[in-house]
Amino acid sequence: MAEKSIEQWWPELHTATKQWFRANHGAEEIDPDAALDVYDAGGPDLKEQSLSRQDWDFIETQSEFVD
């Protein structure tokens, strides 16, 4: 199975997982439950790695309020 881009798997995550990523922006280690949710949604296997800088930037952008 080909890994999806964050734009594809982010909307599939549970709200609690999105909140974890927002609260732990830039974390080197990913919570195991959050990592499993990402993997189940078609994202990368985060058991032994973190997200890329571009993925963290995407999450930050998605978390900003729109004027």
mmCIF file of the N, C-alpha and C atoms, coordinates in Angstrom:
data_MODEL
# 
_entry.id   MODEL 
# 
loop_
_atom_site.group_PDB 
_atom_site.id 
_atom_site.type_symbol 
_atom_site.label_atom_id 
_atom_site.label_alt_id 
_atom_site.label_comp_id 
_atom_site.label_asym_id 
_atom_site.label_entity_id 
_atom_site.label_seq_id 
_atom_site.pdbx_PDB_ins_code 
_atom_site.Cartn_x 
_atom_site.Cartn_y 
_atom_site.Cartn_z 
_atom_site.occupancy 
_atom_site.B_iso_or_equiv 
_atom_site.pdbx_formal_charge 
_atom_site.auth_seq_id 
_atom_site.auth_comp_id 
_atom_site.auth_asym_id 
_atom_site.auth_atom_id 
_atom_site.pdbx_PDB_model_num 
ATOM 1   N N  . MET A 1 1  ? 0.846   -1.183 0.000  1.00 0.00 ? 1  MET A N  1 
ATOM 2   C CA . MET A 1 1  ? 0.000   0.000  0.000  1.00 0.00 ? 1  MET A CA 1 
ATOM 3   C C  . MET A 1 1  ? 0.892   1.248  0.000  1.00 0.00 ? 1  MET A C  1 
ATOM 4   N N  . ALA A 1 2  ? 0.636   2.156  -0.937 1.00 0.00 ? 2  ALA A N  1 
ATOM 5   C CA . ALA A 1 2  ? 1.420   3.387  -1.015 1.00 0.00 ? 2  ALA A CA 1 
ATOM 6   C C  . ALA A 1 2  ? 0.975   4.349  0.090  1.00 0.00 ? 2  ALA A C  1 
ATOM 7   N N  . GLU A 1 3  ? 1.954   4.993  0.670  1.00 0.00 ? 3  GLU A N  1 
ATOM 8   C CA . GLU A 1 3  ? 1.677   5.959  1.735  1.00 0.00 ? 3  GLU A CA 1 
ATOM 9   C C  . GLU A 1 3  ? 1.002   7.200  1.155  1.00 0.00 ? 3  GLU A C  1 
ATOM 10  N N  . LYS A 1 4  ? -0.044  7.643  1.809  1.00 0.00 ? 4  LYS A N  1 
ATOM 11  C CA . LYS A 1 4  ? -0.764  8.843  1.386  1.00 0.00 ? 4  LYS A CA 1 
ATOM 12  C C  . LYS A 1 4  ? -0.037  10.091 1.880  1.00 0.00 ? 4  LYS A C  1 
ATOM 13  N N  . SER A 1 5  ? -0.304  11.211 1.231  1.00 0.00 ? 5  SER A N  1 
ATOM 14  C CA . SER A 1 5  ? 0.232   12.485 1.710  1.00 0.00 ? 5  SER A CA 1 
ATOM 15  C C  . SER A 1 5  ? -0.611  12.949 2.897  1.00 0.00 ? 5  SER A C  1 
ATOM 16  N N  . ILE A 1 6  ? -0.070  13.864 3.683  1.00 0.00 ? 6  ILE A N  1 
ATOM 17  C CA . ILE A 1 6  ? -0.786  14.335 4.875  1.00 0.00 ? 6  ILE A CA 1 
ATOM 18  C C  . ILE A 1 6  ? -2.130  14.968 4.513  1.00 0.00 ? 6  ILE A C  1 
ATOM 19  N N  . GLU A 1 7  ? -2.222  15.594 3.351  1.00 0.00 ? 7  GLU A N  1 
ATOM 20  C CA . GLU A 1 7  ? -3.484  16.187 2.930  1.00 0.00 ? 7  GLU A CA 1 
ATOM 21  C C  . GLU A 1 7  ? -4.573  15.120 2.776  1.00 0.00 ? 7  GLU A C  1 
ATOM 22  N N  . GLN A 1 8  ? -4.154  13.892 2.522  1.00 0.00 ? 8  GLN A N  1 
ATOM 23  C CA . GLN A 1 8  ? -5.102  12.794 2.354  1.00 0.00 ? 8  GLN A CA 1 
ATOM 24  C C  . GLN A 1 8  ? -5.437  12.103 3.680  1.00 0.00 ? 8  GLN A C  1 
ATOM 25  N N  . TRP A 1 9  ? -4.412  11.895 4.528  1.00 0.00 ? 9  TRP A N  1 
ATOM 26  C CA . TRP A 1 9  ? -4.704  11.140 5.756  1.00 0.00 ? 9  TRP A CA 1 
ATOM 27  C C  . TRP A 1 9  ? -5.138  12.005 6.935  1.00 0.00 ? 9  TRP A C  1 
ATOM 28  N N  . TRP A 1 10 ? -4.751  13.277 6.977  1.00 0.00 ? 10 TRP A N  1 
ATOM 29  C CA . TRP A 1 10 ? -5.116  14.150 8.099  1.00 0.00 ? 10 TRP A CA 1 
ATOM 30  C C  . TRP A 1 10 ? -6.633  14.204 8.336  1.00 0.00 ? 10 TRP A C  1 
ATOM 31  N N  . PRO A 1 11 ? -7.455  14.390 7.293  1.00 0.00 ? 11 PRO A N  1 
ATOM 32  C CA . PRO A 1 11 ? -8.906  14.450 7.529  1.00 0.00 ? 11 PRO A CA 1 
ATOM 33  C C  . PRO A 1 11 ? -9.492  13.151 8.086  1.00 0.00 ? 11 PRO A C  1 
ATOM 34  N N  . GLU A 1 12 ? -8.793  12.041 7.926  1.00 0.00 ? 12 GLU A N  1 
ATOM 35  C CA . GLU A 1 12 ? -9.282  10.737 8.379  1.00 0.00 ? 12 GLU A CA 1 
ATOM 36  C C  . GLU A 1 12 ? -8.999  10.475 9.861  1.00 0.00 ? 12 GLU A C  1 
ATOM 37  N N  . LEU A 1 13 ? -8.179  11.305 10.491 1.00 0.00 ? 13 LEU A N  1 
ATOM 38  C CA . LEU A 1 13 ? -7.799  11.076 11.885 1.00 0.00 ? 13 LEU A CA 1 
ATOM 39  C C  . LEU A 1 13 ? -8.940  11.387 12.841 1.00 0.00 ? 13 LEU A C  1 
ATOM 40  N N  . HIS A 1 14 ? -8.921  10.688 13.971 1.00 0.00 ? 14 HIS A N  1 
ATOM 41  C CA . HIS A 1 14 ? -9.856  10.994 15.045 1.00 0.00 ? 14 HIS A CA 1 
ATOM 42  C C  . HIS A 1 14 ? -9.523  12.371 15.614 1.00 0.00 ? 14 HIS A C  1 
ATOM 43  N N  . THR A 1 15 ? -10.512 13.052 16.137 1.00 0.00 ? 15 THR A N  1 
ATOM 44  C CA . THR A 1 15 ? -10.320 14.391 16.706 1.00 0.00 ? 15 THR A CA 1 
ATOM 45  C C  . THR A 1 15 ? -9.272  14.371 17.816 1.00 0.00 ? 15 THR A C  1 
ATOM 46  N N  . ALA A 1 16 ? -9.282  13.358 18.662 1.00 0.00 ? 16 ALA A N  1 
ATOM 47  C CA . ALA A 1 16 ? -8.310  13.273 19.758 1.00 0.00 ? 16 ALA A CA 1 
ATOM 48  C C  . ALA A 1 16 ? -6.877  13.195 19.219 1.00 0.00 ? 16 ALA A C  1 
ATOM 49  N N  . THR A 1 17 ? -6.687  12.518 18.105 1.00 0.00 ? 17 THR A N  1 
ATOM 50  C CA . THR A 1 17 ? -5.353  12.418 17.505 1.00 0.00 ? 17 THR A CA 1 
ATOM 51  C C  . THR A 1 17 ? -4.909  13.774 16.974 1.00 0.00 ? 17 THR A C  1 
ATOM 52  N N  . LYS A 1 18 ? -5.802  14.466 16.300 1.00 0.00 ? 18 LYS A N  1 
ATOM 53  C CA . LYS A 1 18 ? -5.468  15.810 15.799 1.00 0.00 ? 18 LYS A CA 1 
ATOM 54  C C  . LYS A 1 18 ? -5.102  16.727 16.962 1.00 0.00 ? 18 LYS A C  1 
ATOM 55  N N  . GLN A 1 19 ? -5.850  16.632 18.046 1.00 0.00 ? 19 GLN A N  1 
ATOM 56  C CA . GLN A 1 19 ? -5.559  17.456 19.226 1.00 0.00 ? 19 GLN A CA 1 
ATOM 57  C C  . GLN A 1 19 ? -4.197  17.122 19.800 1.00 0.00 ? 19 GLN A C  1 
ATOM 58  N N  . TRP A 1 20 ? -3.822  15.841 19.799 1.00 0.00 ? 20 TRP A N  1 
ATOM 59  C CA . TRP A 1 20 ? -2.509  15.448 20.313 1.00 0.00 ? 20 TRP A CA 1 
ATOM 60  C C  . TRP A 1 20 ? -1.405  16.103 19.472 1.00 0.00 ? 20 TRP A C  1 
ATOM 61  N N  . PHE A 1 21 ? -1.544  16.029 18.141 1.00 0.00 ? 21 PHE A N  1 
ATOM 62  C CA . PHE A 1 21 ? -0.526  16.625 17.269 1.00 0.00 ? 21 PHE A CA 1 
ATOM 63  C C  . PHE A 1 21 ? -0.445  18.133 17.456 1.00 0.00 ? 21 PHE A C  1 
ATOM 64  N N  . ARG A 1 22 ? -1.573  18.781 17.636 1.00 0.00 ? 22 ARG A N  1 
ATOM 65  C CA . ARG A 1 22 ? -1.561  20.235 17.851 1.00 0.00 ? 22 ARG A CA 1 
ATOM 66  C C  . ARG A 1 22 ? -0.917  20.591 19.185 1.00 0.00 ? 22 ARG A C  1 
ATOM 67  N N  . ALA A 1 23 ? -1.200  19.817 20.216 1.00 0.00 ? 23 ALA A N  1 
ATOM 68  C CA . ALA A 1 23 ? -0.663  20.085 21.554 1.00 0.00 ? 23 ALA A CA 1 
ATOM 69  C C  . ALA A 1 23 ? 0.812   19.714 21.680 1.00 0.00 ? 23 ALA A C  1 
ATOM 70  N N  . ASN A 1 24 ? 1.288   18.835 20.811 1.00 0.00 ? 24 ASN A N  1 
ATOM 71  C CA . ASN A 1 24 ? 2.672   18.349 20.890 1.00 0.00 ? 24 ASN A CA 1 
ATOM 72  C C  . ASN A 1 24 ? 3.437   18.670 19.608 1.00 0.00 ? 24 ASN A C  1 
ATOM 73  N N  . HIS A 1 25 ? 3.179   19.850 19.067 1.00 0.00 ? 25 HIS A N  1 
ATOM 74  C CA . HIS A 1 25 ? 3.763   20.257 17.791 1.00 0.00 ? 25 HIS A CA 1 
ATOM 75  C C  . HIS A 1 25 ? 5.279   20.082 17.783 1.00 0.00 ? 25 HIS A C  1 
ATOM 76  N N  . GLY A 1 26 ? 5.775   19.380 16.782 1.00 0.00 ? 26 GLY A N  1 
ATOM 77  C CA . GLY A 1 26 ? 7.216   19.179 16.629 1.00 0.00 ? 26 GLY A CA 1 
ATOM 78  C C  . GLY A 1 26 ? 7.788   18.056 17.473 1.00 0.00 ? 26 GLY A C  1 
ATOM 79  N N  . ALA A 1 27 ? 6.948   17.262 18.107 1.00 0.00 ? 27 ALA A N  1 
ATOM 80  C CA . ALA A 1 27 ? 7.423   16.184 18.985 1.00 0.00 ? 27 ALA A CA 1 
ATOM 81  C C  . ALA A 1 27 ? 8.345   15.224 18.239 1.00 0.00 ? 27 ALA A C  1 
ATOM 82  N N  . GLU A 1 28 ? 9.395   14.822 18.912 1.00 0.00 ? 28 GLU A N  1 
ATOM 83  C CA . GLU A 1 28 ? 10.330  13.848 18.352 1.00 0.00 ? 28 GLU A CA 1 
ATOM 84  C C  . GLU A 1 28 ? 9.762   12.433 18.423 1.00 0.00 ? 28 GLU A C  1 
ATOM 85  N N  . GLU A 1 29 ? 8.991   12.166 19.479 1.00 0.00 ? 29 GLU A N  1 
ATOM 86  C CA . GLU A 1 29 ? 8.366   10.861 19.656 1.00 0.00 ? 29 GLU A CA 1 
ATOM 87  C C  . GLU A 1 29 ? 6.852   11.025 19.601 1.00 0.00 ? 29 GLU A C  1 
ATOM 88  N N  . ILE A 1 30 ? 6.219   10.151 18.861 1.00 0.00 ? 30 ILE A N  1 
ATOM 89  C CA . ILE A 1 30 ? 4.776   10.220 18.661 1.00 0.00 ? 30 ILE A CA 1 
ATOM 90  C C  . ILE A 1 30 ? 4.085   9.223  19.596 1.00 0.00 ? 30 ILE A C  1 
ATOM 91  N N  . ASP A 1 31 ? 3.019   9.687  20.243 1.00 0.00 ? 31 ASP A N  1 
ATOM 92  C CA . ASP A 1 31 ? 2.217   8.823  21.099 1.00 0.00 ? 31 ASP A CA 1 
ATOM 93  C C  . ASP A 1 31 ? 1.809   7.577  20.307 1.00 0.00 ? 31 ASP A C  1 
ATOM 94  N N  . PRO A 1 32 ? 1.936   6.389  20.903 1.00 0.00 ? 32 PRO A N  1 
ATOM 95  C CA . PRO A 1 32 ? 1.613   5.149  20.166 1.00 0.00 ? 32 PRO A CA 1 
ATOM 96  C C  . PRO A 1 32 ? 0.194   5.109  19.595 1.00 0.00 ? 32 PRO A C  1 
ATOM 97  N N  . ASP A 1 33 ? -0.781  5.613  20.332 1.00 0.00 ? 33 ASP A N  1 
ATOM 98  C CA . ASP A 1 33 ? -2.161  5.618  19.820 1.00 0.00 ? 33 ASP A CA 1 
ATOM 99  C C  . ASP A 1 33 ? -2.296  6.565  18.633 1.00 0.00 ? 33 ASP A C  1 
ATOM 100 N N  . ALA A 1 34 ? -1.639  7.721  18.706 1.00 0.00 ? 34 ALA A N  1 
ATOM 101 C CA . ALA A 1 34 ? -1.668  8.674  17.597 1.00 0.00 ? 34 ALA A CA 1 
ATOM 102 C C  . ALA A 1 34 ? -0.955  8.083  16.381 1.00 0.00 ? 34 ALA A C  1 
ATOM 103 N N  . ALA A 1 35 ? 0.174   7.418  16.612 1.00 0.00 ? 35 ALA A N  1 
ATOM 104 C CA . ALA A 1 35 ? 0.920   6.798  15.517 1.00 0.00 ? 35 ALA A CA 1 
ATOM 105 C C  . ALA A 1 35 ? 0.076   5.730  14.819 1.00 0.00 ? 35 ALA A C  1 
ATOM 106 N N  . LEU A 1 36 ? -0.647  4.939  15.585 1.00 0.00 ? 36 LEU A N  1 
ATOM 107 C CA . LEU A 1 36 ? -1.499  3.902  15.004 1.00 0.00 ? 36 LEU A CA 1 
ATOM 108 C C  . LEU A 1 36 ? -2.635  4.512  14.199 1.00 0.00 ? 36 LEU A C  1 
ATOM 109 N N  . ASP A 1 37 ? -3.222  5.579  14.700 1.00 0.00 ? 37 ASP A N  1 
ATOM 110 C CA . ASP A 1 37 ? -4.306  6.256  13.982 1.00 0.00 ? 37 ASP A CA 1 
ATOM 111 C C  . ASP A 1 37 ? -3.805  6.795  12.640 1.00 0.00 ? 37 ASP A C  1 
ATOM 112 N N  . VAL A 1 38 ? -2.610  7.385  12.636 1.00 0.00 ? 38 VAL A N  1 
ATOM 113 C CA . VAL A 1 38 ? -2.021  7.893  11.388 1.00 0.00 ? 38 VAL A CA 1 
ATOM 114 C C  . VAL A 1 38 ? -1.806  6.747  10.410 1.00 0.00 ? 38 VAL A C  1 
ATOM 115 N N  . TYR A 1 39 ? -1.229  5.661  10.896 1.00 0.00 ? 39 TYR A N  1 
ATOM 116 C CA . TYR A 1 39 ? -0.942  4.512  10.035 1.00 0.00 ? 39 TYR A CA 1 
ATOM 117 C C  . TYR A 1 39 ? -2.236  3.924  9.465  1.00 0.00 ? 39 TYR A C  1 
ATOM 118 N N  . ASP A 1 40 ? -3.254  3.796  10.312 1.00 0.00 ? 40 ASP A N  1 
ATOM 119 C CA . ASP A 1 40 ? -4.543  3.260  9.875  1.00 0.00 ? 40 ASP A CA 1 
ATOM 120 C C  . ASP A 1 40 ? -5.211  4.156  8.828  1.00 0.00 ? 40 ASP A C  1 
ATOM 121 N N  . ALA A 1 41 ? -4.922  5.458  8.874  1.00 0.00 ? 41 ALA A N  1 
ATOM 122 C CA . ALA A 1 41 ? -5.488  6.407  7.913  1.00 0.00 ? 41 ALA A CA 1 
ATOM 123 C C  . ALA A 1 41 ? -4.688  6.450  6.603  1.00 0.00 ? 41 ALA A C  1 
ATOM 124 N N  . GLY A 1 42 ? -3.596  5.671  6.539  1.00 0.00 ? 42 GLY A N  1 
ATOM 125 C CA . GLY A 1 42 ? -2.791  5.619  5.321  1.00 0.00 ? 42 GLY A CA 1 
ATOM 126 C C  . GLY A 1 42 ? -1.536  6.457  5.353  1.00 0.00 ? 42 GLY A C  1 
ATOM 127 N N  . GLY A 1 43 ? -1.219  7.012  6.535  1.00 0.00 ? 43 GLY A N  1 
ATOM 128 C CA . GLY A 1 43 ? -0.017  7.831  6.686  1.00 0.00 ? 43 GLY A CA 1 
ATOM 129 C C  . GLY A 1 43 ? 1.213   7.001  6.999  1.00 0.00 ? 43 GLY A C  1 
ATOM 130 N N  . PRO A 1 44 ? 2.304   7.668  7.337  1.00 0.00 ? 44 PRO A N  1 
ATOM 131 C CA . PRO A 1 44 ? 3.564   6.970  7.611  1.00 0.00 ? 44 PRO A CA 1 
ATOM 132 C C  . PRO A 1 44 ? 3.523   6.183  8.913  1.00 0.00 ? 44 PRO A C  1 
ATOM 133 N N  . ASP A 1 45 ? 4.424   5.214  9.008  1.00 0.00 ? 45 ASP A N  1 
ATOM 134 C CA . ASP A 1 45 ? 4.602   4.444  10.239 1.00 0.00 ? 45 ASP A CA 1 
ATOM 135 C C  . ASP A 1 45 ? 5.459   5.298  11.173 1.00 0.00 ? 45 ASP A C  1 
ATOM 136 N N  . LEU A 1 46 ? 4.848   5.795  12.247 1.00 0.00 ? 46 LEU A N  1 
ATOM 137 C CA . LEU A 1 46 ? 5.534   6.731  13.151 1.00 0.00 ? 46 LEU A CA 1 
ATOM 138 C C  . LEU A 1 46 ? 5.997   6.071  14.444 1.00 0.00 ? 46 LEU A C  1 
ATOM 139 N N  . LYS A 1 47 ? 6.139   4.740  14.438 1.00 0.00 ? 47 LYS A N  1 
ATOM 140 C CA . LYS A 1 47 ? 6.581   4.049  15.656 1.00 0.00 ? 47 LYS A CA 1 
ATOM 141 C C  . LYS A 1 47 ? 8.007   4.434  16.037 1.00 0.00 ? 47 LYS A C  1 
ATOM 142 N N  . GLU A 1 48 ? 8.847   4.670  15.044 1.00 0.00 ? 48 GLU A N  1 
ATOM 143 C CA . GLU A 1 48 ? 10.249  4.969  15.333 1.00 0.00 ? 48 GLU A CA 1 
ATOM 144 C C  . GLU A 1 48 ? 10.736  6.241  14.658 1.00 0.00 ? 48 GLU A C  1 
ATOM 145 N N  . GLN A 1 49 ? 9.808   7.081  14.242 1.00 0.00 ? 49 GLN A N  1 
ATOM 146 C CA . GLN A 1 49 ? 10.180  8.355  13.618 1.00 0.00 ? 49 GLN A CA 1 
ATOM 147 C C  . GLN A 1 49 ? 9.091   9.374  13.882 1.00 0.00 ? 49 GLN A C  1 
ATOM 148 N N  . SER A 1 50 ? 9.403   10.618 13.607 1.00 0.00 ? 50 SER A N  1 
ATOM 149 C CA . SER A 1 50 ? 8.422   11.686 13.748 1.00 0.00 ? 50 SER A CA 1 
ATOM 150 C C  . SER A 1 50 ? 7.958   12.105 12.357 1.00 0.00 ? 50 SER A C  1 
ATOM 151 N N  . LEU A 1 51 ? 7.087   13.069 12.316 1.00 0.00 ? 51 LEU A N  1 
ATOM 152 C CA . LEU A 1 51 ? 6.647   13.626 11.049 1.00 0.00 ? 51 LEU A CA 1 
ATOM 153 C C  . LEU A 1 51 ? 7.746   14.479 10.429 1.00 0.00 ? 51 LEU A C  1 
ATOM 154 N N  . SER A 1 52 ? 7.630   14.712 9.146  1.00 0.00 ? 52 SER A N  1 
ATOM 155 C CA . SER A 1 52 ? 8.578   15.598 8.472  1.00 0.00 ? 52 SER A CA 1 
ATOM 156 C C  . SER A 1 52 ? 8.265   17.046 8.852  1.00 0.00 ? 52 SER A C  1 
ATOM 157 N N  . ARG A 1 53 ? 9.219   17.918 8.630  1.00 0.00 ? 53 ARG A N  1 
ATOM 158 C CA . ARG A 1 53 ? 9.009   19.346 8.885  1.00 0.00 ? 53 ARG A CA 1 
ATOM 159 C C  . ARG A 1 53 ? 7.814   19.864 8.091  1.00 0.00 ? 53 ARG A C  1 
ATOM 160 N N  . GLN A 1 54 ? 7.675   19.408 6.846  1.00 0.00 ? 54 GLN A N  1 
ATOM 161 C CA . GLN A 1 54 ? 6.562   19.840 6.006  1.00 0.00 ? 54 GLN A CA 1 
ATOM 162 C C  . GLN A 1 54 ? 5.220   19.384 6.594  1.00 0.00 ? 54 GLN A C  1 
ATOM 163 N N  . ASP A 1 55 ? 5.183   18.176 7.158  1.00 0.00 ? 55 ASP A N  1 
ATOM 164 C CA . ASP A 1 55 ? 3.945   17.687 7.776  1.00 0.00 ? 55 ASP A CA 1 
ATOM 165 C C  . ASP A 1 55 ? 3.594   18.503 9.012  1.00 0.00 ? 55 ASP A C  1 
ATOM 166 N N  . TRP A 1 56 ? 4.607   18.821 9.828  1.00 0.00 ? 56 TRP A N  1 
ATOM 167 C CA . TRP A 1 56 ? 4.350   19.656 11.008 1.00 0.00 ? 56 TRP A CA 1 
ATOM 168 C C  . TRP A 1 56 ? 3.854   21.034 10.578 1.00 0.00 ? 56 TRP A C  1 
ATOM 169 N N  . ASP A 1 57 ? 4.419   21.578 9.498  1.00 0.00 ? 57 ASP A N  1 
ATOM 170 C CA . ASP A 1 57 ? 3.967   22.879 8.986  1.00 0.00 ? 57 ASP A CA 1 
ATOM 171 C C  . ASP A 1 57 ? 2.513   22.804 8.526  1.00 0.00 ? 57 ASP A C  1 
ATOM 172 N N  . PHE A 1 58 ? 2.150   21.704 7.874  1.00 0.00 ? 58 PHE A N  1 
ATOM 173 C CA . PHE A 1 58 ? 0.769   21.511 7.435  1.00 0.00 ? 58 PHE A CA 1 
ATOM 174 C C  . PHE A 1 58 ? -0.170  21.521 8.639  1.00 0.00 ? 58 PHE A C  1 
ATOM 175 N N  . ILE A 1 59 ? 0.180   20.801 9.695  1.00 0.00 ? 59 ILE A N  1 
ATOM 176 C CA . ILE A 1 59 ? -0.666  20.745 10.895 1.00 0.00 ? 59 ILE A CA 1 
ATOM 177 C C  . ILE A 1 59 ? -0.807  22.128 11.502 1.00 0.00 ? 59 ILE A C  1 
ATOM 178 N N  . GLU A 1 60 ? 0.294   22.869 11.563 1.00 0.00 ? 60 GLU A N  1 
ATOM 179 C CA . GLU A 1 60 ? 0.234   24.225 12.098 1.00 0.00 ? 60 GLU A CA 1 
ATOM 180 C C  . GLU A 1 60 ? -0.704  25.103 11.272 1.00 0.00 ? 60 GLU A C  1 
ATOM 181 N N  . THR A 1 61 ? -0.611  24.997 9.967  1.00 0.00 ? 61 THR A N  1 
ATOM 182 C CA . THR A 1 61 ? -1.476  25.780 9.081  1.00 0.00 ? 61 THR A CA 1 
ATOM 183 C C  . THR A 1 61 ? -2.940  25.400 9.260  1.00 0.00 ? 61 THR A C  1 
ATOM 184 N N  . GLN A 1 62 ? -3.215  24.125 9.405  1.00 0.00 ? 62 GLN A N  1 
ATOM 185 C CA . GLN A 1 62 ? -4.585  23.649 9.588  1.00 0.00 ? 62 GLN A CA 1 
ATOM 186 C C  . GLN A 1 62 ? -5.164  24.094 10.937 1.00 0.00 ? 62 GLN A C  1 
ATOM 187 N N  . SER A 1 63 ? -4.295  24.411 11.867 1.00 0.00 ? 63 SER A N  1 
ATOM 188 C CA . SER A 1 63 ? -4.722  24.772 13.217 1.00 0.00 ? 63 SER A CA 1 
ATOM 189 C C  . SER A 1 63 ? -4.925  26.264 13.401 1.00 0.00 ? 63 SER A C  1 
ATOM 190 N N  . GLU A 1 64 ? -4.533  27.064 12.424 1.00 0.00 ? 64 GLU A N  1 
ATOM 191 C CA . GLU A 1 64 ? -4.653  28.514 12.544 1.00 0.00 ? 64 GLU A CA 1 
ATOM 192 C C  . GLU A 1 64 ? -6.083  28.958 12.268 1.00 0.00 ? 64 GLU A C  1 
ATOM 193 N N  . PHE A 1 65 ? -6.495  29.992 12.967 1.00 0.00 ? 65 PHE A N  1 
ATOM 194 C CA . PHE A 1 65 ? -7.819  30.550 12.755 1.00 0.00 ? 65 PHE A CA 1 
ATOM 195 C C  . PHE A 1 65 ? -7.814  31.414 11.509 1.00 0.00 ? 65 PHE A C  1 
ATOM 196 N N  . VAL A 1 66 ? -8.891  31.388 10.797 1.00 0.00 ? 66 VAL A N  1 
ATOM 197 C CA . VAL A 1 66 ? -9.040  32.196 9.588  1.00 0.00 ? 66 VAL A CA 1 
ATOM 198 C C  . VAL A 1 66 ? -9.753  33.483 9.962  1.00 0.00 ? 66 VAL A C  1 
ATOM 199 N N  . ASP A 1 67 ? -9.220  34.590 9.482  1.00 0.00 ? 67 ASP A N  1 
ATOM 200 C CA . ASP A 1 67 ? -9.846  35.895 9.761  1.00 0.00 ? 67 ASP A CA 1 
ATOM 201 C C  . ASP A 1 67 ? -11.128 36.061 8.975  1.00 0.00 ? 67 ASP A C  1 
# 
